[in-house]
């Protein structure tokens, strides 16, 4: 298909490298996109339960330059539940 513009929410790498295609961009831009390191995004899931299981209604996590760094992530993965709301 040909399109004047592409709107995508799959991420910049899949959009440039797969959906649109490398041939549509300058080589330097494609190299820049290839060198990007994906963030620690996550998918939100809602559960409807009969009783409350967590104090906070929602936790959003964005990293590399926010609250959840590798040290804190490893502690959480090991079972430590932080007192702070993850934000």
Secondary structure, 3 states (H helix, E strand, C coil): CCCCCCCCCCCHHHHHHHHHHHHHCCHHHHHHHHHCCCCCCCCCCCCCCCCCCCCCCCCCCCCCCCCCCHHHHHHHHCCCCCCCCCC
